Amino acid sequence: MGLSSQGPDGAGVYPLFVANPSLAASDPRESRLLESLFEAAPDSILVVDESGSIIDANPQASRSFGYAVSEMIGQRIEMLVPEVKRPGHARLREAYQSEPLRRPMGRGLDLEARRRDGSTFPVDIMLGPFETEAGRFVTAIVRDVTERRAVERDAARKAAALEEVKSELEAFAYSVSHDLRTPLRAMQGIGLALEEDFSSQLEPQALDYVRRIVAAAKRMDALILDLLAYSRVGRGQSAPRVVDLDAVWAPVRDEFVASHQAVVTLHMPLGYVRGNPSLVAQIATNLMANAVKFVAKGQRPEVEIRSRASNGRVRVSVTDNGIGIDPAHHGRIFGIFERLHGIEQYPGTGIGLALVKKAAEGMNGAVGVESRLGAGSSFWFELEEGEVA
């Protein structure tokens, strides 16, 4: 007769060979196979009778608990339980016998086992009852989870540290927004006042210095605002929902047609994705701004937006007639503060595409670009397809 019980995590099934002749398989070949598997099992396997006495154990149980198999046989299972928990364990064992089912022992609890030397270690336990002519028995498969618990504790510590860093970043963002921008706006205001009220009294060089101060203050303010926007991406966002891409892109198109006299071709319907509407809108705005900015001087921006659905994902591409990007730099451009051109030639802070990448990946999406110098660019982002009821 073949006896089996499932491992603690449900991942494996161990056929058991039990030394007691009344429990062994009738076929000698099956007995040898079961014995081999029982001996080689990586988890401790114990067979217990209705009284709670151990009637068999495998070599791994001997290695884990520090007892010889012969020392465990005939002893109560409580010998392997920390002393302070033995009375409670005996009551639970008796209660289990009244309704024996295959199940994890102490689901949701931090269980411990006791070695011969008195030391303890964390375990997962799977109980599997079976009956033979000799009576009712329970197989206990005991897995040492010391390493797993250590990994879990380390992950919990890292998660707590991450939350602390996030809180500090939020406090820093607040400080940047309120404390640092206040003197910056004052510098800009005073510079503008000097230029407007005293330009006739200032030497040309002095007036140039004032204008440089105002321009630098404006750039710094824009950089701070972009950094704040980058830090806020994905923070405090609502749960993802179905987003109509047409509803997102139509107003973005209209805005850039009016503000940049761009020729924008929007191939609708674009479809639906799962994500956060405000983040999808931010991606659309930033990609459109990028498309109309990097065109040759005197050239009218032309942009084409289309989508393609495949394998449960929707990819939206934004193709422009701009100056293009050397393939050697494709991996750089989505990094924060990465710029391929001087600020005098193409203004900006170098955060726009980094924000696109962070927003898309925060919605389990992806971004990319296809481009070469002098041939325009096609930026794309991809998100999970949304199901419309």
C-alpha positions in Angstrom: 0.0 0.0 0.0 1.4 3.4 -1.0 1.2 6.2 1.5 1.7 9.8 0.6 1.5 13.3 2.1 1.9 16.8 0.7 4.9 19.0 1.6 4.4 22.1 3.8 4.1 24.5 0.9 2.0 22.2 -1.2 4.8 22.0 -3.8 5.7 18.3 -3.5 4.2 15.0 -2.6 6.3 12.5 -0.6 5.4 8.8 -0.9 6.2 7.4 2.5 7.9 4.1 3.5 7.2 3.2 7.1 9.3 0.7 8.9 6.4 -0.8 10.7 5.5 -3.9 8.6 1.7 -3.3 9.0 2.2 0.0 7.1 4.5 -1.1 4.4 3.5 -1.6 0.7 2.6 -5.1 -0.3 4.7 -5.0 -3.5 8.4 -5.4 -2.7 9.4 -3.1 -5.6 7.0 -0.5 -4.4 8.3 -0.8 -0.9 11.9 -0.3 -2.1 10.9 2.8 -4.1 8.9 4.3 -1.2 11.8 3.5 1.2 14.2 5.3 -1.1 12.0 8.4 -1.4 11.3 8.4 2.4 15.1 8.2 3.1 16.0 11.0 0.6 13.2 13.5 1.4 14.7 17.0 2.1 12.1 17.7 4.9 11.7 15.9 8.2 9.0 13.3 8.1 7.4 11.8 11.2 4.6 9.2 11.5 2.6 9.5 14.7 -0.1 7.2 16.0 -3.4 8.2 17.7 -1.7 8.4 21.1 0.8 10.9 19.8 3.7 8.5 19.8 6.3 8.6 17.0 6.4 5.3 15.2 8.7 6.2 12.4 11.0 9.1 11.2 13.3 9.6 8.3 17.0 10.5 8.3 16.3 14.2 7.7 14.3 14.3 11.0 17.3 12.8 12.8 19.6 15.5 11.3 17.2 18.3 12.0 16.3 17.4 15.6 19.6 15.9 16.7 18.1 12.5 17.9 18.8 9.1 16.4 15.7 7.7 14.7 15.7 4.9 17.3 15.6 7.5 20.1 12.5 9.2 18.7 10.5 6.0 18.0 8.1 5.3 20.9 8.4 8.8 22.3 5.6 11.4 22.3 5.8 14.0 19.5 5.9 16.7 22.2 9.5 15.9 22.7 10.1 18.0 19.5 8.1 20.9 20.8 9.5 23.8 22.9 8.8 23.0 26.5 6.7 26.0 27.2 4.3 25.0 24.3 4.0 21.3 25.1 0.7 21.4 27.1 -1.0 23.5 24.4 0.4 21.3 21.7 -1.0 18.1 23.3 -4.5 19.7 23.5 -4.3 20.7 19.8 -3.1 17.2 18.8 -6.1 15.6 20.6 -8.5 18.1 19.0 -7.0 17.3 15.6 -7.6 13.6 16.1 -11.3 14.3 16.4 -11.4 15.8 12.9 -8.2 14.7 11.1 -7.8 16.5 7.7 -4.8 17.1 5.5 -3.8 20.8 6.3 -1.0 23.0 7.4 -0.6 23.1 11.2 -1.1 26.4 12.9 -1.9 28.4 9.7 -0.8 32.0 10.2 1.3 31.2 13.3 5.0 31.3 13.8 5.7 27.7 14.7 8.9 26.5 16.3 10.5 23.1 16.8 13.0 21.9 19.5 16.3 20.2 18.9 17.9 17.7 21.3 20.2 20.5 22.7 17.2 22.6 23.6 17.6 25.1 20.8 14.6 26.0 18.7 14.1 26.8 15.0 11.2 28.1 12.9 9.2 25.5 11.0 6.3 24.9 8.6 4.3 21.7 9.3 1.9 19.8 7.0 -0.3 17.2 8.6 -1.7 14.3 6.6 -3.9 11.6 8.2 -4.2 8.0 6.9 -5.8 4.8 8.1 -4.6 1.2 7.8 -5.7 -2.1 9.3 -3.4 -1.2 12.2 -5.2 2.0 13.0 -5.2 5.7 12.3 -2.0 7.6 11.8 -0.8 11.1 11.0 2.2 12.0 8.9 3.8 15.3 9.9 6.1 16.9 7.3 8.3 19.5 9.1 10.3 22.0 7.0 13.0 24.1 8.6 12.3 27.7 7.4 15.1 29.5 9.2 16.6 30.9 6.0 13.1 31.9 4.6 12.3 33.7 7.9 15.6 35.5 7.8 14.8 36.7 4.2 11.4 37.8 5.3 12.8 39.7 8.2 15.4 41.4 6.0 12.6 42.3 3.5 10.5 43.7 6.3 13.5 45.8 7.5 14.2 47.1 4.0 10.5 47.9 3.5 10.4 49.9 6.7 13.6 51.7 5.7 12.1 52.5 2.3 9.0 53.9 3.9 11.2 56.1 6.1 13.1 57.3 3.1 9.9 58.1 1.3 8.7 60.1 4.3 11.9 62.0 4.3 11.6 62.7 0.6 8.1 64.0 1.1 9.3 66.3 3.8 12.2 67.4 1.5 9.7 68.0 -1.4 7.6 70.2 0.9 10.7 72.2 1.9 11.7 72.6 -1.7 8.3 73.7 -2.7 7.8 76.2 0.0 11.1 77.2 1.5 13.5 77.2 -1.5 11.2 78.6 -4.1 10.3 81.6 -1.9 13.8 83.3 -2.1 14.1 82.2 -5.7 10.9 84.1 -6.6 12.1 87.1 -4.7 15.4 87.1 -6.7 13.3 86.9 -9.9 11.0 89.6 -8.8 13.7 92.0 -7.8 15.6 91.4 -11.0 12.5 92.1 -13.1 11.9 95.3 -11.0 15.5 96.4 -11.7 15.2 95.8 -15.4 11.8 97.6 -15.7 12.4 100.6 -13.4 16.2 101.2 -13.7 17.1 99.9 -17.2 17.8 103.5 -18.4 20.2 104.1 -15.5 22.2 100.9 -15.8 25.3 100.3 -17.8 24.7 97.8 -20.7 26.9 95.2 -18.9 25.0 95.7 -15.6 21.7 95.3 -17.4 22.9 92.1 -19.0 23.9 90.8 -15.6 20.3 91.6 -14.3 18.8 89.7 -17.2 21.0 86.7 -16.6 20.0 86.6 -13.0 16.3 86.7 -13.9 16.8 83.9 -16.6 18.8 81.8 -14.1 16.1 82.2 -11.5 13.4 81.1 -14.0 15.4 78.0 -15.0 16.0 77.1 -11.4 12.3 77.5 -10.6 11.4 75.3 -13.6 13.9 72.7 -12.4 12.5 72.6 -8.9 9.0 72.2 -10.3 10.0 69.4 -12.5 11.9 67.7 -9.6 8.7 68.0 -7.5 6.7 66.5 -10.3 9.1 63.6 -10.7 9.1 62.9 -6.9 5.3 62.8 -6.8 4.9 60.3 -9.7 3.1 57.2 -8.4 2.8 58.6 -4.8 -0.7 58.7 -3.4 -2.2 57.6 -6.7 -5.6 55.9 -6.8 -6.0 52.2 -7.8 -5.6 51.6 -11.6 -8.7 51.7 -13.7 -9.7 51.6 -17.4 -8.5 54.7 -19.2 -9.8 55.9 -22.6 -6.8 56.9 -24.6 -8.8 59.0 -27.0 -10.1 61.1 -24.1 -6.6 61.6 -22.9 -4.9 62.5 -26.2 -7.5 64.7 -27.9 -7.1 67.7 -25.5 -3.3 67.2 -25.6 -3.4 67.4 -29.3 -5.6 70.5 -29.3 -3.3 72.2 -26.8 -0.1 71.7 -28.9 -1.8 72.6 -32.2 -2.8 75.9 -30.6 0.4 76.7 -28.7 3.0 75.4 -31.2 1.2 75.5 -34.5 2.0 71.8 -34.8 0.5 69.5 -37.4 -0.8 66.6 -35.2 -2.4 63.5 -36.7 -4.2 61.4 -34.1 -5.3 58.0 -35.3 -8.4 57.2 -33.3 -9.6 55.0 -31.7 -6.5 54.5 -29.7 -8.1 52.0 -27.4 -8.2 51.5 -23.6 -5.5 50.8 -21.0 -5.4 50.0 -17.3 -3.6 52.7 -15.4 -4.0 56.0 -13.6 -5.6 58.7 -15.7 -3.5 61.5 -14.4 -0.3 59.6 -15.1 -1.3 58.6 -18.6 -2.2 62.2 -19.3 1.2 63.3 -17.9 3.0 60.8 -20.2 1.0 62.1 -23.2 1.8 65.7 -22.4 5.5 65.1 -21.9 5.9 63.0 -25.1 4.1 65.6 -27.1 6.2 68.4 -25.7 9.3 66.4 -26.6 8.0 65.8 -30.1 7.4 69.5 -30.9 10.6 70.8 -29.2 13.4 68.9 -31.0 12.8 70.1 -34.6 15.2 71.9 -36.8 15.0 75.7 -36.6 12.3 77.1 -38.8 10.6 73.7 -39.3 7.0 73.2 -38.4 6.5 70.3 -36.0 4.6 67.3 -37.4 3.5 64.6 -35.0 1.6 61.4 -35.6 0.0 59.3 -32.7 -1.2 55.8 -33.3 -1.7 52.7 -31.2 -1.4 48.9 -31.6 -2.9 46.2 -29.3 -1.1 42.8 -28.9 -1.0 40.1 -26.3 -3.1 42.0 -23.8 -1.0 45.2 -24.1 -1.5 48.5 -25.9 1.5 50.4 -27.4 1.1 54.1 -28.2 3.7 55.6 -30.5 4.4 59.3 -30.9 6.3 59.9 -34.2 7.8 63.3 -35.0 9.8 65.0 -37.8 12.5 66.2 -35.5 16.3 66.1 -35.5 16.4 62.4 -34.4 18.7 60.7 -31.9 21.9 58.7 -32.5 21.2 55.0 -31.5 24.2 55.2 -29.2 22.3 57.5 -26.9 18.9 55.6 -26.9 19.7 54.1 -23.5 20.6 57.5 -21.9 17.7 59.7 -22.8 15.2 58.3 -20.2 17.6 59.1 -17.3 17.0 62.0 -15.1 18.9 65.2 -16.1 20.1 63.5 -19.3 20.5 66.1 -22.1 22.0 65.7 -25.5 21.9 69.4 -26.5 22.8 72.7 -24.8 20.1 74.5 -23.0 20.5 77.5 -25.2 19.6 75.4 -28.3 16.8 73.4 -26.8 15.5 74.7 -23.4 14.4 72.2 -20.7 15.5 70.5 -17.5 16.2 67.0 -18.7 13.5 65.5 -16.6 10.6 65.1 -19.0 11.5 61.7 -20.4 12.6 60.4 -17.0 9.2 61.3 -15.7 7.6 59.4 -18.6 9.6 56.3 -17.8 8.9 56.4 -14.1 5.1 56.9 -14.7 4.9 54.1 -17.2 6.9 51.6 -15.1 4.8 52.6 -12.1 1.8 51.3 -14.0 3.6 48.0 -14.9 4.3 49.5 -18.3 7.4 50.2 -20.5 8.8 52.9 -22.7 11.2 53.0 -25.6 12.3 54.9 -28.7 13.2 54.2 -32.3 15.2 56.9 -33.9 18.3 57.9 -35.9 20.0 61.2 -36.6 18.2 63.4 -39.1 15.2 61.0 -39.5 12.9 62.0 -36.6 12.0 59.9 -33.6 9.2 57.5 -32.6 8.8 57.4 -28.8 6.4 54.8 -27.4 4.9 53.6 -24.2 3.1 50.4 -23.5 0.5 49.5 -20.8 -1.9 46.7 -20.0 -5.0 46.7 -22.2 -8.1 47.8 -20.4 -11.4 45.8 -20.6 -14.5 47.9 -21.3 -17.7 46.5 -19.8 
